[in-house]
Amino acid sequence: MNTIEDLTLGDIEEVEQYAGVPLASLGDEKAPKGKLMIGLAFVIKRRENPKFTLADAKAMSMKEINSLLSLEDPTQE
């Protein structure tokens, strides 16, 4: 499975263009995250399935996106 660590510079550029914010803002608690997470999910999942769309990424649950981006709190089940 591809993860955020597998992103290329081109992937990061595409995510930042879609989101309108730098990837580094993922760690900023005050920065909006919706478009950034959609963009990340899109480029990561598209590697596994070239037909994966932005609409597919938007339909993902927070649990799915957190798992994909490895943002889950390991103490939560």
ZALUM-747272 format. One record per residue: x, y, z of N, C-alpha, C, O in turn; residue number from 1. Coordinates in pm, 1 decimal, decimal comma. Layout:
// residues N
X | Y | Z | X | Y | Z | X | Y | Z | X | Y | Z | NUM $
...
***
This chain:
// residues 77
84,1 | -119,1 | 0,0 | 0,0 | 0,0 | 0,0 | 88,1 | 124,8 | 0,0 | 186,2 | 132,5 | 74,1 | 1 $
53,5 | 219,9 | -81,3 | 124,3 | 347,1 | -85,7 | 83,2 | 432,1 | 33,3 | -30,1 | 424,3 | 80,9 | 2 $
176,8 | 513,2 | 80,5 | 150,4 | 603,2 | 192,5 | 201,3 | 742,6 | 158,0 | 256,8 | 764,9 | 50,4 | 3 $
182,2 | 834,1 | 248,6 | 228,6 | 971,7 | 229,6 | 380,0 | 975,8 | 209,1 | 430,6 | 1064,5 | 140,4 | 4 $
451,8 | 881,7 | 267,3 | 597,3 | 876,9 | 254,3 | 641,9 | 838,1 | 113,5 | 757,7 | 859,5 | 77,6 | 5 $
552,1 | 781,7 | 33,9 | 584,1 | 739,1 | -102,0 | 560,5 | 849,2 | -205,7 | 584,9 | 828,0 | -324,5 | 6 $
514,1 | 965,1 | -162,8 | 484,5 | 1072,7 | -256,9 | 610,0 | 1122,3 | -326,6 | 716,5 | 1133,9 | -265,8 | 7 $
595,6 | 1151,2 | -454,7 | 703,8 | 1213,9 | -529,5 | 689,0 | 1365,3 | -517,7 | 587,0 | 1414,3 | -469,3 | 8 $
788,9 | 1438,1 | -561,2 | 778,1 | 1583,9 | -560,7 | 664,3 | 1628,6 | -651,9 | 595,6 | 1726,4 | -622,5 | 9 $
644,4 | 1557,3 | -762,1 | 532,6 | 1588,8 | -851,3 | 398,6 | 1567,9 | -783,6 | 305,8 | 1646,5 | -802,6 | 10 $
388,2 | 1460,3 | -703,4 | 265,3 | 1434,9 | -628,4 | 239,3 | 1549,1 | -530,9 | 126,8 | 1598,0 | -519,7 | 11 $
343,5 | 1590,8 | -461,1 | 329,5 | 1698,0 | -362,4 | 285,4 | 1826,9 | -431,3 | 198,5 | 1898,4 | -381,4 | 12 $
346,1 | 1855,9 | -546,4 | 306,6 | 1974,5 | -621,2 | 159,0 | 1968,2 | -659,3 | 87,5 | 2067,7 | -647,7 | 13 $
113,3 | 1851,7 | -704,5 | -27,0 | 1836,1 | -743,5 | -120,4 | 1855,0 | -624,1 | -224,1 | 1920,3 | -636,1 | 14 $
-84,6 | 1799,0 | -510,9 | -164,7 | 1813,3 | -389,3 | -170,8 | 1960,1 | -347,9 | -278,2 | 2011,3 | -316,3 | 15 $
-56,5 | 2027,7 | -347,8 | -52,3 | 2167,7 | -306,1 | -130,9 | 2257,5 | -402,1 | -195,9 | 2352,6 | -358,9 | 16 $
-124,8 | 2227,3 | -531,6 | -202,4 | 2305,9 | -627,8 | -351,9 | 2286,9 | -603,1 | -427,9 | 2383,8 | -605,9 | 17 $
-394,5 | 2163,7 | -579,1 | -535,9 | 2137,9 | -552,5 | -579,4 | 2204,6 | -422,0 | -682,6 | 2271,6 | -416,9 | 18 $
-499,9 | 2185,8 | -317,0 | -538,3 | 2232,5 | -183,5 | -519,7 | 2383,4 | -164,9 | -590,8 | 2445,8 | -86,1 | 19 $
-424,7 | 2441,3 | -237,1 | -397,4 | 2583,3 | -219,7 | -318,9 | 2614,5 | -93,4 | -309,2 | 2730,0 | -52,1 | 20 $
-263,3 | 2511,2 | -32,7 | -179,4 | 2528,2 | 87,0 | -60,7 | 2433,5 | 76,0 | -69,4 | 2332,1 | 6,8 | 21 $
50,7 | 2464,7 | 143,4 | 166,0 | 2375,9 | 138,4 | 141,3 | 2247,5 | 217,5 | 62,6 | 2246,2 | 312,1 | 22 $
208,0 | 2141,6 | 178,5 | 196,0 | 2013,2 | 247,9 | 233,3 | 2027,9 | 395,0 | 176,7 | 1959,9 | 480,6 | 23 $
327,6 | 2115,8 | 424,4 | 370,7 | 2137,5 | 563,0 | 256,9 | 2183,8 | 653,2 | 264,6 | 2169,2 | 775,2 | 24 $
151,1 | 2239,8 | 593,9 | 39,3 | 2286,2 | 676,5 | -39,3 | 2171,0 | 738,0 | -125,1 | 2193,0 | 823,4 | 25 $
-10,4 | 2048,1 | 695,2 | -75,2 | 1931,6 | 755,6 | -46,9 | 1927,2 | 905,4 | -131,1 | 1882,5 | 983,3 | 26 $
71,7 | 1973,7 | 945,9 | 108,4 | 1974,6 | 1087,3 | 63,3 | 2098,5 | 1162,4 | 81,9 | 2107,0 | 1283,8 | 27 $
4,7 | 2194,3 | 1093,0 | -41,4 | 2318,3 | 1155,2 | -185,9 | 2299,3 | 1201,8 | -276,8 | 2284,4 | 1120,2 | 28 $
-205,9 | 2299,9 | 1331,8 | -339,0 | 2274,3 | 1387,6 | -443,3 | 2375,8 | 1342,9 | -562,4 | 2344,5 | 1341,2 | 29 $
-401,6 | 2496,2 | 1306,9 | -495,9 | 2601,5 | 1270,1 | -526,9 | 2605,5 | 1120,8 | -622,5 | 2670,9 | 1079,1 | 30 $
-447,2 | 2536,7 | 1040,6 | -466,2 | 2539,4 | 894,6 | -581,3 | 2447,9 | 853,5 | -601,0 | 2342,2 | 913,4 | 31 $
-657,7 | 2488,3 | 751,0 | -763,6 | 2401,6 | 700,7 | -703,4 | 2273,6 | 643,3 | -596,2 | 2276,3 | 582,8 | 32 $
-771,9 | 2163,3 | 662,5 | -716,4 | 2034,1 | 622,2 | -797,6 | 1961,7 | 515,1 | -745,2 | 1870,9 | 450,6 | 33 $
-922,4 | 1998,7 | 494,5 | -1010,2 | 1923,3 | 405,8 | -952,5 | 1900,2 | 267,2 | -934,9 | 1785,7 | 225,5 | 34 $
-922,7 | 2008,5 | 195,1 | -871,1 | 1995,1 | 58,8 | -734,5 | 1927,6 | 57,2 | -703,6 | 1852,4 | -35,2 | 35 $
-653,9 | 1953,5 | 157,1 | -522,1 | 1892,2 | 164,2 | -535,4 | 1740,5 | 179,1 | -465,4 | 1665,0 | 111,7 | 36 $
-624,4 | 1696,5 | 266,5 | -644,1 | 1553,2 | 286,6 | -707,6 | 1487,8 | 164,0 | -673,2 | 1374,6 | 129,9 | 37 $
-799,4 | 1557,2 | 97,9 | -859,4 | 1505,0 | -25,0 | -750,6 | 1487,5 | -131,3 | -742,6 | 1383,5 | -196,6 | 38 $
-667,8 | 1589,6 | -147,5 | -560,8 | 1582,5 | -246,3 | -463,2 | 1470,0 | -218,6 | -421,9 | 1398,6 | -310,0 | 39 $
-426,6 | 1454,3 | -92,5 | -335,9 | 1345,7 | -55,4 | -399,0 | 1209,5 | -81,9 | -335,6 | 1120,9 | -139,1 | 40 $
-522,9 | 1193,7 | -40,2 | -592,2 | 1066,3 | -63,6 | -600,4 | 1037,3 | -213,1 | -579,9 | 923,7 | -255,9 | 41 $
-630,1 | 1139,4 | -291,8 | -642,6 | 1122,6 | -435,9 | -512,8 | 1073,4 | -499,5 | -514,4 | 974,7 | -573,0 | 42 $
-400,6 | 1140,2 | -472,7 | -276,6 | 1098,9 | -538,9 | -227,1 | 963,2 | -488,9 | -169,8 | 885,8 | -565,6 | 43 $
-248,8 | 934,7 | -361,9 | -205,4 | 805,2 | -308,2 | -290,6 | 692,0 | -365,2 | -236,7 | 592,6 | -414,0 | 44 $
-422,1 | 706,2 | -359,5 | -511,6 | 599,4 | -407,5 | -505,1 | 583,2 | -559,1 | -525,3 | 473,0 | -610,2 | 45 $
-477,3 | 690,8 | -631,0 | -468,2 | 684,0 | -776,7 | -352,1 | 594,9 | -820,7 | -356,9 | 537,0 | -929,2 | 46 $
-250,2 | 583,5 | -739,9 | -138,6 | 492,8 | -771,5 | -185,5 | 348,1 | -773,9 | -139,9 | 268,6 | -856,1 | 47 $
-276,3 | 314,6 | -683,7 | -330,1 | 178,7 | -676,6 | -437,2 | 155,6 | -782,2 | -452,5 | 44,5 | -832,9 | 48 $
-511,5 | 261,8 | -815,3 | -623,0 | 252,0 | -909,1 | -624,7 | 378,9 | -994,1 | -673,2 | 482,6 | -948,9 | 49 $
-572,1 | 371,6 | -1117,3 | -566,1 | 491,2 | -1202,3 | -702,2 | 554,9 | -1230,4 | -707,9 | 669,6 | -1274,8 | 50 $
-811,2 | 483,3 | -1205,7 | -945,0 | 537,8 | -1228,7 | -1000,9 | 607,9 | -1104,3 | -1112,2 | 660,2 | -1107,9 | 51 $
-924,7 | 609,2 | -995,0 | -967,6 | 674,6 | -871,3 | -980,3 | 824,2 | -897,3 | -891,5 | 884,5 | -957,5 | 52 $
-1089,4 | 883,8 | -852,8 | -1117,7 | 1024,4 | -882,1 | -1117,2 | 1110,8 | -755,8 | -1115,6 | 1060,3 | -643,5 | 53 $
-1118,7 | 1241,2 | -777,7 | -1133,6 | 1332,7 | -664,5 | -1266,2 | 1307,3 | -593,0 | -1273,4 | 1316,5 | -470,4 | 54 $
-1370,2 | 1275,6 | -668,3 | -1499,9 | 1244,8 | -607,2 | -1488,6 | 1122,0 | -517,4 | -1549,5 | 1117,5 | -410,6 | 55 $
-1411,0 | 1022,6 | -560,0 | -1388,7 | 904,0 | -476,3 | -1317,7 | 943,6 | -347,1 | -1352,5 | 895,9 | -239,1 | 56 $
-1217,5 | 1031,5 | -359,1 | -1144,2 | 1076,2 | -240,3 | -1236,9 | 1153,1 | -145,4 | -1230,0 | 1136,1 | -23,7 | 57 $
-1322,6 | 1236,8 | -201,5 | -1415,7 | 1314,2 | -119,5 | -1515,7 | 1225,3 | -46,6 | -1567,8 | 1263,8 | 58,1 | 58 $
-1542,8 | 1107,3 | -100,5 | -1639,1 | 1015,6 | -40,3 | -1577,6 | 929,2 | 69,5 | -1649,3 | 855,6 | 137,4 | 59 $
-1445,3 | 937,1 | 87,9 | -1380,0 | 855,7 | 191,1 | -1415,4 | 907,1 | 330,2 | -1432,5 | 1027,2 | 351,2 | 60 $
-1426,0 | 814,9 | 423,7 | -1452,5 | 853,5 | 562,5 | -1323,6 | 902,1 | 628,4 | -1213,9 | 874,7 | 579,9 | 61 $
-1337,8 | 973,7 | 738,1 | -1220,5 | 1019,1 | 813,5 | -1136,0 | 899,4 | 856,9 | -1013,1 | 906,3 | 855,3 | 62 $
-1200,7 | 791,2 | 895,3 | -1126,6 | 671,5 | 936,8 | -1040,0 | 619,7 | 822,4 | -924,1 | 583,9 | 843,3 | 63 $
-1096,5 | 615,7 | 700,6 | -1020,9 | 568,0 | 585,3 | -903,7 | 661,1 | 553,8 | -792,4 | 615,1 | 528,2 | 64 $
-929,3 | 791,2 | 555,8 | -824,2 | 887,5 | 523,0 | -715,9 | 887,3 | 630,4 | -597,1 | 890,7 | 598,3 | 65 $
-755,3 | 883,5 | 756,1 | -656,2 | 879,0 | 864,2 | -569,1 | 754,7 | 853,0 | -448,1 | 761,6 | 874,4 | 66 $
-629,2 | 642,1 | 819,8 | -553,8 | 518,3 | 803,3 | -457,7 | 530,8 | 685,5 | -341,1 | 492,6 | 695,4 | 67 $
-506,4 | 583,9 | 575,4 | -425,0 | 600,7 | 455,5 | -306,1 | 692,4 | 482,5 | -195,2 | 666,3 | 435,9 | 68 $
-329,3 | 799,1 | 557,4 | -224,5 | 896,0 | 585,3 | -147,8 | 864,1 | 713,6 | -59,8 | 940,1 | 754,0 | 69 $
-180,9 | 752,9 | 776,8 | -117,5 | 711,0 | 902,3 | -131,6 | 818,0 | 1009,3 | -37,1 | 846,7 | 1082,8 | 70 $
-251,8 | 877,5 | 1017,5 | -278,6 | 980,2 | 1117,4 | -358,5 | 927,8 | 1234,8 | -395,0 | 1003,9 | 1324,4 | 71 $
-386,0 | 798,1 | 1234,9 | -466,0 | 741,2 | 1342,6 | -391,3 | 751,0 | 1474,3 | -268,6 | 741,6 | 1479,3 | 72 $
-466,7 | 769,7 | 1578,9 | -410,5 | 766,1 | 1713,5 | -403,6 | 618,9 | 1753,7 | -508,1 | 556,0 | 1770,2 | 73 $
-284,2 | 562,1 | 1770,0 | -273,3 | 420,4 | 1800,4 | -334,8 | 380,0 | 1933,0 | -354,5 | 261,1 | 1957,8 | 74 $
-366,1 | 478,4 | 2020,4 | -429,2 | 444,7 | 2147,8 | -580,5 | 432,6 | 2133,2 | -647,6 | 383,8 | 2224,1 | 75 $
-635,8 | 477,0 | 2018,1 | -779,6 | 469,2 | 1993,9 | -810,7 | 344,0 | 1913,6 | -737,2 | 307,5 | 1821,8 | 76 $
-919,0 | 279,8 | 1948,8 | -961,1 | 162,1 | 1872,8 | -1102,1 | 176,1 | 1827,5 | -1155,0 | 86,4 | 1761,8 | 77 $
***
